[in-house]
Amino acid sequence: MMDFSDNQPIYQQISDFICNQILDKKWQEGDRVPSVREIAVLMEVNPNTAMRAFQILQDEGIVINKRGVGHFIADNAFNVVLSMKRKEFLETDVPAFVKSMKRLGYTFADIKELA
């Protein structure tokens, strides 16, 4: 079971989980993905919620549905997810990080020393 956050819809968190599996190379292009029902049971969510996550992933070209066979990681899914997550990181995480740095009085030189 996943520990869901209140900050984001559950279907989006499931989509993120699947994307992270791809980025971590646990699920490779061409691999069969657990079914909607299997994901729903694993995550302890309604199957409609899991289906919504799969629909988002299909719309983004990350998974494909082969009727009667199941969902599979699409060709080039790794690059699609990587591009999408890099953009999200730059638009969301970096600005929040910089804002916190400034609020706490850190400089980029301070951060560089940590690396």
Buried (B, 14 or more C-beta within 10 A) or exposed (E): EEEBEEEEBBBBBBBBBBBEBBBEEEBEBEBEBBBBEEBBBBBEBEBEBBBBBBBBBBEBBBBBBEEEEBBBBBEEBBEBBEEBBEEEEEEEEEEEEEEEBEEEEBEEEEEEEEE
